[in-house]
Amino acid sequence: MKNEALRLFRVFHDLKLNKMAEKLEVSPSYLSEIEKGHREVSLKLIEKYAKVFETSPSAILAFSEKLGEDATGLKATIAKKIVGFLQNIEKYGAETK
C-alpha cells in the first residue's frame, strides 16, 4: 500500500504528478508507475517524499503499513478513515474542476 499512501500524500497537497516528479527529480512516467503499484518505491525516493512533505520516512512507511487490507486495531482504523477522507477530497477536487 506504499503506492497508494504516496499518491494520497501528493493529492492531499494538491500537487500534480508532473510537479511532484520534478520535486522528486524523477520522470512523471516513473512516478506514475510507482503510484499505480507497477514499480517498487526505493527508500531513497521515500526519503525525498519525506523532505517534500516535511515529515519523516518512518511516518510515511507507518502510514502505508496501516493501509493494508489485513491491518487491524485502532491505528489501522484511523489510517483507513484518513484514506477515505483523502479520497473524498480527491473526488471533490475533480468534480469542481
Stockholm file with secondary structure:
# STOCKHOLM 1.0

chainA/1-97         MKNEALRLFRVFHDLKLNKMAEKLEVSPSYLSEIEKGHREVSLKLIEKYAKVFETSPSAILAFSEKLGEDATGLKATIAKKIVGFLQNIEKYGAETK
#=GR chainA/1-97 SS CHHHHHHHHHHHTTCCHHHHHHHHTSCHHHHHHHHTTSSCCCHHHHHHHHHHTTSCHHHHHHHHHHTSTTCCSHHHHHHHHHHHHHHHHHHHHHHTC
#=GC SS_cons        CHHHHHHHHHHHTTCCHHHHHHHHTSCHHHHHHHHTTSSCCCHHHHHHHHHHTTSCHHHHHHHHHHTSTTCCSHHHHHHHHHHHHHHHHHHHHHHTC
//
